[in-house]
Amino acid sequence: MRGYCPRCREYRSNTGEDAWGITRSEFGLKCEKCGAVVDGEE
């Protein structure tokens, strides 16, 4: 998964050095840092 968090203004993913960044939720992809819904792809 990879996506852009508009609140943090950072790219997130579940692999690589920002591996903590995105989780799946019932609403789509979610930023673990701030909880915002992330625009991205799985």
The first five atom37 places (N, CA, C, CB, O) and aatype in JSON, in Angstrom:
{
  "aatype": [12, 1, 7, 18, 4, 14, 1, 4, 1, 6, 18, 1, 15, 2, 16, 7, 6, 3, 0, 17, 7, 9, 16, 1, 15, 6, 13, 7, 10, 11, 4, 6, 11, 4, 7, 0, 19, 19, 3, 7, 6, 6],
  "atom_mask": [
    [1, 1, 1, 1, 1],
    [1, 1, 1, 1, 1],
    [1, 1, 1, 0, 1],
    [1, 1, 1, 1, 1],
    [1, 1, 1, 1, 1],
    [1, 1, 1, 1, 1],
    [1, 1, 1, 1, 1],
    [1, 1, 1, 1, 1],
    [1, 1, 1, 1, 1],
    [1, 1, 1, 1, 1],
    [1, 1, 1, 1, 1],
    [1, 1, 1, 1, 1],
    [1, 1, 1, 1, 1],
    [1, 1, 1, 1, 1],
    [1, 1, 1, 1, 1],
    [1, 1, 1, 0, 1],
    [1, 1, 1, 1, 1],
    [1, 1, 1, 1, 1],
    [1, 1, 1, 1, 1],
    [1, 1, 1, 1, 1],
    [1, 1, 1, 0, 1],
    [1, 1, 1, 1, 1],
    [1, 1, 1, 1, 1],
    [1, 1, 1, 1, 1],
    [1, 1, 1, 1, 1],
    [1, 1, 1, 1, 1],
    [1, 1, 1, 1, 1],
    [1, 1, 1, 0, 1],
    [1, 1, 1, 1, 1],
    [1, 1, 1, 1, 1],
    [1, 1, 1, 1, 1],
    [1, 1, 1, 1, 1],
    [1, 1, 1, 1, 1],
    [1, 1, 1, 1, 1],
    [1, 1, 1, 0, 1],
    [1, 1, 1, 1, 1],
    [1, 1, 1, 1, 1],
    [1, 1, 1, 1, 1],
    [1, 1, 1, 1, 1],
    [1, 1, 1, 0, 1],
    [1, 1, 1, 1, 1],
    [1, 1, 1, 1, 1]
  ],
  "atom_positions": [
    [[0.85, -1.19, 0.0], [0.0, 0.0, 0.0], [0.89, 1.24, 0.0], [-0.96, 0.0, 1.23], [1.96, 1.26, 0.6]],
    [[0.42, 2.26, -0.67], [1.14, 3.53, -0.7], [0.13, 4.64, -0.91], [2.24, 3.54, -1.82], [-0.84, 4.48, -1.65]],
    [[0.36, 5.77, -0.26], [-0.56, 6.88, -0.42], [-0.01, 8.17, 0.15], [0.0, 0.0, 0.0], [1.04, 8.19, 0.79]],
    [[-0.74, 9.26, -0.1], [-0.35, 10.59, 0.36], [-1.31, 11.05, 1.44], [-0.31, 11.59, -0.82], [-2.53, 11.05, 1.24]],
    [[-0.77, 11.45, 2.58], [-1.61, 11.98, 3.67], [-1.68, 13.49, 3.54], [-1.05, 11.57, 5.07], [-0.66, 14.17, 3.69]],
    [[-2.87, 14.05, 3.27], [-2.99, 15.49, 3.11], [-2.79, 16.27, 4.41], [-4.35, 15.82, 2.54], [-2.38, 17.43, 4.38]],
    [[-3.07, 15.66, 5.55], [-2.89, 16.34, 6.83], [-1.42, 16.43, 7.22], [-3.68, 15.62, 7.92], [-0.95, 17.48, 7.65]],
    [[-0.68, 15.32, 7.07], [0.75, 15.29, 7.4], [1.6, 15.87, 6.27], [1.19, 13.86, 7.71], [2.75, 16.26, 6.48]],
    [[1.02, 15.91, 5.06], [1.74, 16.35, 3.86], [2.97, 15.49, 3.6], [2.16, 17.81, 4.01], [4.05, 15.98, 3.28]],
    [[2.77, 14.17, 3.75], [3.85, 13.2, 3.54], [3.29, 11.98, 2.83], [4.51, 12.81, 4.87], [2.11, 11.66, 2.95]],
    [[4.16, 11.3, 2.09], [3.81, 10.01, 1.51], [3.99, 8.93, 2.56], [4.66, 9.7, 0.24], [4.92, 8.99, 3.36]],
    [[3.11, 7.94, 2.55], [3.14, 6.85, 3.5], [3.12, 5.52, 2.75], [1.95, 6.94, 4.49], [2.62, 5.45, 1.63]],
    [[3.64, 4.49, 3.37], [3.54, 3.15, 2.8], [3.64, 2.12, 3.92], [4.64, 2.9, 1.73], [3.95, 2.46, 5.06]],
    [[3.38, 0.87, 3.58], [3.52, -0.19, 4.58], [4.8, -0.98, 4.34], [2.3, -1.13, 4.55], [4.99, -2.05, 4.93]],
    [[5.69, -0.48, 3.49], [7.01, -1.08, 3.27], [8.05, 0.04, 3.22], [7.03, -1.91, 1.94], [7.72, 1.2, 2.97]],
    [[9.3, -0.31, 3.47], [10.36, 0.68, 3.39], [10.55, 1.44, 4.7], [0.0, 0.0, 0.0], [10.11, 0.99, 5.75]],
    [[11.19, 2.59, 4.62], [11.54, 3.31, 5.84], [10.35, 3.98, 6.53], [12.56, 4.35, 5.53], [10.44, 4.3, 7.71]],
    [[9.25, 4.2, 5.82], [8.04, 4.74, 6.47], [6.99, 3.64, 6.65], [7.45, 5.89, 5.63], [5.79, 3.89, 6.5]],
    [[7.45, 2.44, 6.98], [6.59, 1.26, 7.04], [5.48, 1.35, 8.08], [7.43, 0.05, 7.32], [4.51, 0.6, 7.99]],
    [[5.57, 2.22, 9.02], [4.53, 2.38, 10.05], [3.34, 3.2, 9.55], [5.11, 3.03, 11.29], [2.35, 3.35, 10.27]],
    [[3.43, 3.73, 8.35], [2.56, 4.81, 7.9], [1.1, 4.56, 7.59], [0.0, 0.0, 0.0], [0.29, 5.44, 7.88]],
    [[0.71, 3.42, 7.01], [-0.67, 3.25, 6.55], [-1.26, 1.94, 7.08], [-0.74, 3.28, 5.01], [-0.58, 0.91, 7.12]],
    [[-2.51, 2.0, 7.47], [-3.24, 0.79, 7.82], [-4.56, 0.79, 7.06], [-3.48, 0.69, 9.36], [-5.01, 1.83, 6.58]],
    [[-5.18, -0.38, 6.95], [-6.51, -0.48, 6.34], [-7.56, -0.24, 7.42], [-6.72, -1.86, 5.66], [-7.41, -0.67, 8.56]],
    [[-8.62, 0.45, 7.05], [-9.76, 0.61, 7.94], [-11.02, 0.38, 7.12], [-9.76, 2.02, 8.63], [-10.94, 0.19, 5.91]],
    [[-12.16, 0.41, 7.76], [-13.42, 0.21, 7.03], [-13.71, 1.35, 6.07], [-14.57, 0.06, 8.02], [-14.55, 1.21, 5.17]],
    [[-13.03, 2.49, 6.23], [-13.24, 3.66, 5.37], [-12.2, 3.77, 4.27], [-13.24, 4.92, 6.19], [-12.26, 4.7, 3.47]],
    [[-11.24, 2.85, 4.22], [-10.18, 2.9, 3.22], [-8.82, 2.88, 3.91], [0.0, 0.0, 0.0], [-8.65, 2.22, 4.93]],
    [[-7.87, 3.6, 3.35], [-6.53, 3.67, 3.92], [-6.47, 4.79, 4.94], [-5.48, 3.87, 2.82], [-7.07, 5.85, 4.75]],
    [[-5.74, 4.56, 6.03], [-5.7, 5.51, 7.14], [-4.25, 5.74, 7.57], [-6.54, 4.99, 8.34], [-3.48, 4.79, 7.69]],
    [[-3.88, 6.99, 7.8], [-2.55, 7.35, 8.3], [-2.47, 7.01, 9.79], [-2.26, 8.87, 8.05], [-3.3, 7.45, 10.58]],
    [[-1.45, 6.22, 10.16], [-1.29, 5.86, 11.58], [-0.84, 7.05, 12.42], [-0.29, 4.72, 11.72], [-1.09, 7.07, 13.62]],
    [[-0.18, 8.02, 11.81], [0.34, 9.15, 12.56], [-0.76, 10.1, 13.03], [1.34, 9.91, 11.71], [-0.77, 10.5, 14.2]],
    [[-1.69, 10.46, 12.12], [-2.7, 11.46, 12.48], [-4.13, 10.95, 12.39], [-2.56, 12.67, 11.6], [-5.05, 11.6, 12.88]],
    [[-4.34, 9.77, 11.77], [-5.68, 9.2, 11.67], [-6.48, 9.65, 10.47], [0.0, 0.0, 0.0], [-7.63, 9.26, 10.32]],
    [[-5.89, 10.47, 9.6], [-6.61, 10.96, 8.43], [-6.77, 9.87, 7.38], [-5.89, 12.16, 7.82], [-5.96, 8.94, 7.31]],
    [[-7.82, 9.98, 6.57], [-7.99, 9.09, 5.44], [-6.98, 9.49, 4.37], [-9.47, 9.14, 4.89], [-6.84, 10.67, 4.03]],
    [[-6.27, 8.49, 3.85], [-5.17, 8.72, 2.9], [-5.64, 8.44, 1.49], [-3.95, 7.84, 3.25], [-6.33, 7.46, 1.24]],
    [[-5.26, 9.31, 0.56], [-5.49, 9.06, -0.87], [-4.41, 8.12, -1.34], [-5.5, 10.39, -1.71], [-3.23, 8.48, -1.31]],
    [[-4.76, 6.94, -1.77], [-3.73, 6.01, -2.18], [-4.26, 4.76, -2.81], [0.0, 0.0, 0.0], [-5.44, 4.64, -3.14]],
    [[-3.35, 3.82, -2.98], [-3.68, 2.55, -3.61], [-3.14, 1.41, -2.78], [-3.12, 2.49, -5.02], [-2.16, 1.56, -2.06]],
    [[-3.8, 0.27, -2.87], [-3.36, -0.9, -2.11], [-2.41, -1.74, -2.9], [-4.55, -1.74, -1.69], [-1.94, -2.77, -2.42]]
  ]
}
